[in-house]
Amino acid sequence: MQRKTRYIWPKNPKNLTAKQQEQMQSLAKTNLKTLRAYNIKLSLQEFYEIDDEEAVVAHLNKLLFWTTHSRLKPPAH
């Protein structure tokens, strides 16, 4: 398991350094809950780039299904 990835998760993929991109590619082969949450975050960001109303609804439905079936728990406060 890779360590020292704490500062990679908040970043957008286009802002990752080459080393961080390699780490993310390696992490993508795992089944980490953090990776699932990161991918949901990226999908939500894609939502803001959609112009077509039907595509927005379809994307939100997919995102809703994905988040409710991700087996992720809300963070404890």
Summary of the structure (lengths in Angstrom):
residues: 77
radius of gyration: 14.1
end to end distance: 26.3
largest distance: 41.0
contacts: 148
relative contact order: 0.11
helix: 57%
strand: 0%
